[in-house]
Amino acid sequence: MDDKEKIAKILETLQTAETSIALAKEMMGAVESIPESAKISTAHYASKATDLSASEGGRIIEGVFDGQAMTDSKGTTYPVPANYASKSKLIPGDVLKLTVTEEGKFLYKQIGPVERKTAIGPLVHNDGQYQVLADGKSYHVLLASVTYFRAHIGDEITIIIPSGEDSKWAAIEAVLPKFNETLSIVDDKTDDLDIDIDNDLDI
């Protein structure tokens, strides 16, 4: 392993450690608060949930996802597990149905996905928050999404955002392979080919 490969390995290890530390802080409730610029008022999502319903006793509640939580028509917010939001690729405006079981468990189901579009940009870390820079602005993404997709700072990320309105949050769709990594994969596959030119030519 030459010096360049060693440096690349060290940088990758540092990025992995940084992501792990950030995840641990979130689990301990020590992650820095989201900047005011990233917040859209609860009233905004409550107005979107005006026509949604809730059953007697509050066992089944419908609401709108705001990027982190669900807001019902009364402005009450309900925590949405970050892992579920990441795997389901929820974005602000998606309508959810929350079922509260007799054991007190919260079960969410997406029942009204908002119209979507995609964008591409690099992953950065700013003010304690992971962001993707795309379309001339920054979109916040969940830490759980970053770890789920094993993304690192500097990776090119495809994100999903609402197409009908402005949003501070986005869902990660995929992590694009780096150009040099793609070349390496192509080279490896080429080296694996066993071609006997003399045998293939019929002269």
C-alpha positions in Angstrom: 0.0 0.0 0.0 1.6 3.3 -1.1 1.3 6.7 0.7 -1.7 7.9 -1.3 -3.7 4.7 -0.5 -2.7 5.1 3.2 -3.9 8.7 3.3 -7.2 7.7 1.5 -7.7 4.9 4.1 -7.0 7.3 7.0 -9.5 9.9 5.6 -12.1 7.2 5.2 -11.6 6.0 8.8 -11.9 9.5 10.1 -15.1 10.1 8.2 -16.6 6.9 9.5 -15.6 7.8 13.1 -17.1 11.3 12.7 -20.4 9.7 11.5 -20.4 7.2 14.4 -19.7 10.0 17.0 -22.6 12.1 15.6 -25.0 9.2 15.7 -24.0 8.5 19.4 -24.6 12.1 20.3 -28.1 12.0 18.6 -29.0 8.9 20.6 -27.9 10.6 23.8 -30.0 13.6 23.0 -26.9 15.8 22.8 -27.0 16.8 19.2 -27.1 20.5 18.7 -30.5 22.0 18.0 -31.6 22.6 14.4 -30.9 26.2 13.3 -33.9 28.5 13.1 -33.4 28.8 9.3 -34.2 25.1 9.0 -37.5 25.3 10.8 -40.9 25.8 9.2 -43.7 26.7 11.7 -45.9 23.9 13.1 -48.9 26.0 12.1 -47.9 25.6 8.4 -48.2 21.8 8.6 -51.2 22.0 10.9 -53.0 23.9 8.2 -52.1 21.2 5.7 -53.6 18.6 8.1 -56.9 20.5 8.4 -59.0 18.0 6.5 -57.3 14.9 8.1 -59.1 12.9 10.8 -58.5 11.3 14.1 -60.5 8.5 15.7 -62.2 8.7 19.1 -59.7 8.3 21.9 -56.9 9.3 19.5 -56.0 5.7 18.6 -55.7 6.5 14.9 -54.4 10.0 13.9 -53.6 11.4 10.5 -51.1 14.2 10.0 -48.4 15.7 7.8 -44.7 14.9 7.9 -42.5 18.0 8.4 -39.1 16.5 7.9 -38.7 15.1 11.4 -42.1 14.6 13.0 -45.8 14.4 12.1 -48.2 17.3 12.8 -52.0 16.8 13.1 -54.8 19.3 12.4 -54.6 20.6 16.0 -50.9 21.4 15.7 -49.9 18.5 17.9 -46.6 16.9 16.8 -45.8 13.2 17.1 -42.3 11.8 16.9 -41.6 9.8 13.7 -38.7 7.2 14.1 -35.8 8.5 12.0 -35.0 4.9 10.8 -38.6 4.6 9.4 -38.5 8.0 7.8 -35.1 7.2 6.2 -36.1 3.8 4.8 -39.5 5.0 3.6 -37.8 8.2 2.1 -40.4 10.5 3.7 -40.3 14.2 2.7 -42.1 17.2 4.0 -45.8 17.2 3.0 -46.3 13.4 3.0 -49.5 12.4 4.8 -49.1 9.8 7.4 -51.5 7.7 9.5 -50.5 7.0 13.1 -52.0 4.0 14.9 -51.4 3.9 18.6 -51.6 0.3 19.8 -53.0 -0.9 23.2 -49.4 -1.4 24.3 -48.6 2.2 23.4 -46.6 1.6 20.3 -46.6 4.1 17.5 -47.2 2.6 14.1 -46.9 4.9 11.1 -48.0 4.3 7.5 -47.6 6.7 4.5 -51.1 7.2 3.0 -50.6 10.3 0.9 -47.2 10.9 -0.7 -46.7 14.5 -1.9 -45.5 15.1 -5.5 -41.8 14.6 -5.7 -38.7 15.6 -7.7 -35.0 14.7 -7.4 -31.8 16.8 -7.2 -28.1 15.9 -6.9 -25.4 17.5 -4.7 -22.5 16.9 -2.3 -23.0 16.0 1.4 -21.7 18.5 3.9 -21.8 18.9 7.7 -22.6 22.4 9.0 -23.8 23.7 12.4 -24.2 20.1 13.7 -26.4 19.1 10.8 -25.9 17.0 7.7 -26.9 18.9 4.5 -26.9 18.3 0.8 -26.1 21.3 -1.4 -28.4 21.1 -4.5 -30.2 23.5 -6.8 -28.5 26.5 -5.3 -29.5 25.9 -1.7 -28.9 23.5 1.2 -31.3 20.7 2.3 -31.1 19.1 5.7 -31.1 15.3 5.8 -31.6 13.0 8.8 -28.5 11.6 10.4 -30.2 8.1 10.3 -30.3 8.5 6.5 -26.6 9.3 6.3 -25.7 6.2 8.3 -28.3 4.0 6.6 -26.8 4.8 3.2 -23.3 4.8 4.6 -22.7 8.2 3.1 -19.6 10.3 3.8 -18.9 14.0 3.6 -18.1 15.0 0.0 -20.2 12.1 -1.5 -22.5 13.0 -4.3 -26.1 12.4 -3.1 -29.4 12.1 -4.9 -32.1 13.6 -2.8 -35.9 13.6 -3.0 -37.7 17.0 -2.3 -41.3 18.3 -2.7 -41.9 19.6 -6.2 -44.8 21.9 -5.3 -43.3 24.0 -2.5 -40.1 25.1 -0.8 -38.6 22.7 1.7 -35.8 22.8 4.2 -35.6 19.0 4.4 -35.0 16.2 1.9 -34.8 12.4 1.8 -31.8 10.6 0.6 -32.5 8.5 -2.5 -29.1 7.1 -3.2 -25.3 7.7 -2.8 -23.5 8.0 -6.1 -20.2 6.2 -6.5 -17.2 8.5 -6.8 -15.7 8.8 -10.3 -12.4 7.3 -9.3 -14.2 4.4 -7.6 -16.2 3.7 -10.7 -13.0 3.6 -12.8 -11.5 1.2 -10.3 -14.5 -1.2 -10.6 -14.2 -1.1 -14.4 -10.5 -1.8 -14.3 -11.0 -4.7 -11.9 -13.7 -6.3 -14.1 -11.4 -5.8 -17.2 -8.5 -7.6 -15.4 -10.8 -10.5 -14.6 -11.5 -11.1 -18.3 -9.4 -13.9 -19.7 -9.2 -13.3 -23.5 -7.1 -15.4 -25.7 -6.9 -13.4 -28.9 -5.1 -16.1 -31.0 -7.8 -18.6 -30.2 -10.7 -16.2 -31.0 -9.4 -15.3 -34.4 -10.2 -17.7 -37.2 -7.7 -16.9 -40.1 
